Amino acid sequence: MIWFWELSWLWKMLGVALLVSAVCVAAAALIGKAAKIRPGKKVFLLVGILAFVISILAVSYTHLRAHETRHDL
């Protein structure tokens, strides 16, 4: 069970990535509504996937930098 605890950063990262994806898809829907256009499902899928990947990269980089900083202290 200790391996599950050691991966807690992974679960947090996935949670953040899913939250960011949902916010970006909602923002795309609002932008489409404000511009009076109706984006297709493919647009929402693309926005969600890109937001998920970018947020995973950002969180991974931040996590890596936090470990480097801790070791430098």
C-alpha positions as CSV (number, residue, x, y, z in Angstrom):
1,M,0.0,0.0,0.0
2,I,3.0,2.3,0.4
3,W,3.4,2.5,-3.4
4,F,0.0,4.0,-3.6
5,W,1.0,6.8,-1.2
6,E,4.2,7.4,-3.0
7,L,2.2,8.2,-6.2
8,S,0.0,10.8,-4.4
9,W,1.7,13.5,-6.5
10,L,0.4,11.7,-9.6
11,W,-3.2,11.7,-8.5
12,K,-2.9,15.4,-7.6
13,M,-1.4,16.2,-11.0
14,L,-4.2,14.3,-12.8
15,G,-6.8,16.1,-10.8
16,V,-5.4,19.5,-11.6
17,A,-5.1,18.5,-15.3
18,L,-8.7,17.4,-15.4
19,L,-9.9,20.6,-13.7
20,V,-7.9,22.8,-16.1
21,S,-9.3,20.9,-19.1
22,A,-12.9,21.4,-17.8
23,V,-12.3,25.1,-17.3
24,C,-10.8,25.5,-20.8
25,V,-13.7,23.7,-22.4
26,A,-16.1,25.9,-20.5
27,A,-14.2,29.0,-21.6
28,A,-14.3,27.8,-25.2
29,A,-18.0,27.4,-25.0
30,L,-18.5,30.8,-23.5
31,I,-16.3,32.4,-26.1
32,G,-18.3,30.6,-28.8
33,K,-21.5,31.9,-27.3
34,A,-20.2,35.4,-27.0
35,A,-19.1,35.3,-30.7
36,K,-22.4,33.8,-31.7
37,I,-20.8,30.8,-33.2
38,R,-21.4,27.2,-32.3
39,P,-18.1,25.3,-32.1
40,G,-18.4,21.6,-33.0
41,K,-17.6,18.7,-30.7
42,K,-14.2,18.3,-32.4
43,V,-13.2,21.8,-31.3
44,F,-14.2,21.1,-27.7
45,L,-12.3,17.7,-27.8
46,L,-9.2,19.4,-29.1
47,V,-9.3,22.2,-26.5
48,G,-9.8,19.6,-23.7
49,I,-6.9,17.4,-24.9
50,L,-4.5,20.3,-25.4
51,A,-5.4,21.8,-22.0
52,F,-4.9,18.4,-20.4
53,V,-1.5,17.8,-22.0
54,I,-0.2,21.4,-21.3
55,S,-1.3,21.3,-17.7
56,I,0.3,17.9,-17.1
57,L,3.6,19.3,-18.5
58,A,3.3,22.4,-16.4
59,V,2.6,20.5,-13.2
60,S,5.3,18.0,-13.9
61,Y,7.9,20.8,-14.5
62,T,6.8,22.5,-11.3
63,H,7.0,19.3,-9.3
64,L,10.5,18.7,-10.7
65,R,11.7,22.2,-9.8
66,A,10.3,21.8,-6.3
67,H,12.4,18.7,-5.8
68,E,15.5,20.4,-7.1
69,T,14.9,23.4,-4.8
70,R,14.5,21.1,-1.8
71,H,17.8,19.3,-2.5
72,D,19.6,22.6,-2.9
73,L,18.7,23.9,0.5
